[in-house]
Amino acid sequence: MSLKVFITGIGGFIGSHLSEFLARKGCEVWGSYFRPTNDMSVPTRYAKGLFNIDVRQRSHLEEALQQVRPHVIYHLAAQSYPMVSYKEPEFTVESNVMGTLNVFESMLHLGLKDTRVLLASSTAAYGFIDPSEAPVTEDQPFRPAHVYGMSKAAQDLLAVTYGNAHSLDIIRLRIGNCVGRRRRGEVVSDFTRRRAQIDLDIIPPEFHVGNLHTKRAFLDVRDAVEGFWALQEKGRGGEAYNISGSDVVSMQQLLDIVLEGCEKDVNVVRDPALVRAVDELIYWNDLSKIEKDTGWKPCHVLSDTVNDMVEWWREELKKSEKEGGNQI
C-alpha cells in the first residue's frame, strides 16, 4: 500500500514542489488549498485528490482528514509573507496559529495518533539575531520581529505542547528563506524577475533596491523537499530541525550574483521606500543537527538557483506577452 500523505497549503510555492516530489517517490498525495499563491496545475497533476479548505474552519479540515486518514501530514498552510502580516495581523494569526491548532485537534478527534506531522515553522521565529550568535542552533531563543515571526513561534510552541500532552508525532521544520522556480513575493524572486525584464527590454536597465547590508542563507526548493523527505524518514519525533541554506550572503552579494552576466549596464538606485522600518540583520542557521540525524545537507549553490530562476522568469514573461501582454 502506498504511503498516504496530506499536504495543507498544497497551492503554495513549497507545497506545489512537494506534491510533485512525493508523487515521484511513490506516495499517494492528497492536499488542501485556500487562496493559492502558485499555479494549481502542478498539484492537480500529481495529487490524487484536492480540497478547497480554509484551515481556520476545523470541521472542513476534519472531514478531509477523515476521508484520507493519512500516514503523514505536511502542515504548510499559512499566511507566509512578513510584510502582509503588518497589514493583516488578525488573518495571519488566525491562519497560522488557529489553523495549526485545528490540525492537531482534528487528529485527536479522528484518532490519528500514529500519523507523523511535519510542521512548517520558520527561522523567522528566531527573529532578531545578533551576528555574534550566528549560525544559530535550534536552541536559539525566539525574538520575532513581526507578527508573521510571532505566529511561527506560536506554531512551534503548539507542536511542543500537543506532542508532550497527547504523544503526537510532530517534527518542527524551521525553514529558512526558500527560493526557486515559481517563487514570488520575496527578494530573490523580485531581483531575478527584474533581471529577466531587463534582459528582455521590458524595463530600463535600472535596479531600485532597499537595504543591501542584511544577510540571508537561501535554500533551493529542490534541496528543501529532499530535506523534508529525509526528516519524514529519519527525523526524531518531538524535535525541531533547522532546514535552510548553508552559506550566508548579503543582499549586495545577492544582487551581484543576479546581475552577473547581464549584457546591459545596470544602474543600481537605493530607494528609501524599499527599506523596511524593522528588518532582521541576519538569518543564518546551524545545520549540524539535521545532517547528523538524516545525512541531509543542501547541494545547490546560489548562483545556479539564481540562473534557474532568471530563466524561469524569462519563460513566464514571454508567455505573458503571447497571451496578451499582461505584466506579471
Secondary structure, 3 states (H helix, E strand, C coil): CCCEEEEECCCCHHHHHHHHHHHHCCCEEEEEECCCCCCCHHHHHHCCEEEECCCCCHHHHHHHHHHHCCCEEEECCCCCCHHHHHHCHHHHHHHHHHHHHHHHHHHHHHCCCCCEEEEEEEHHHCECCCHHHCCECCCCCCECCCHHHHHHHHHHHHHHHHHHHHCCEEEEEEECEEECCCCCCCHHHHHHHHHHHHHCCCCCCEEEECCCCCEEEEEEHHHHHHHHHHHHHHCCCCCEEEECCCCEEEHHHHHHHHHCCCCCCCEEEECHHHCCCCCCCEECECCHHHHHHHCCCCCCCHHHHHHHHHHHHHHHHHHHHHCCCCCC
